[in-house]
């Protein structure tokens, strides 16, 4: 008699291989791989756009920060008096150009303007200011092309040949003195013909130098403005 136990009806059949297990991590990855990027990606894009905007604005912010905020122990960084609030060139301020044609003074925006106001006769004080403006611009080296000298004449009189030849790069424009007086602030006891003014490339009157100024200190202010700002 055989002692072997009877074989199971399934013993002769080969076993069916089991399907490989899918890990939880793989399942999670598979469930999300086909979905679009969500809120996190959009937030990163917005921050990137903000960063680009700040980088583009940094030169302008830096120039005004240096003059309006930074105040070392000796006081304000500027020799000239800051005009606060700034005064934009009036839209209606029309002058007569070098060619005898009218133009808006605001059309000179895009450069740093050194502005002097005097009659066409141009006395000694007038010539001194023209000389200071010319020299300050010349000492800026390659940056001098960012600066324009402007002589706003309060009448239509003739300019002498001596001045024409000595200051060929100075814009000699005729303007209404009443309109200029409404735009240009002055120190107590002075008139607008006593000062040299600075207009930024955005067309804002932003600085005024004192009567009988120190040209070396004017140069220092203009050099710092050009250094801290890339506009103009």
Secondary structure, DSSP 8 states (H G I E B T S, - for coil): ---S----TTTTS----------HHHHHHHHHTTS---HHHHHHHHHHHHHHHHHHHHHHHHHHHHHHT---TTS-S-SSEEEEEEEE--TT-EEE-TTS-EEEGGGGTTSEEEEEEE-TT--HHHHHHHHHHHHHHHTTGGGGGGEEEEEEESS-----HHHHHHTTTSEEEE--HHHHHHH----TT--GGG-EEEE-TTSEEEEEE-TT--HHHHHHHHHHHHHH----
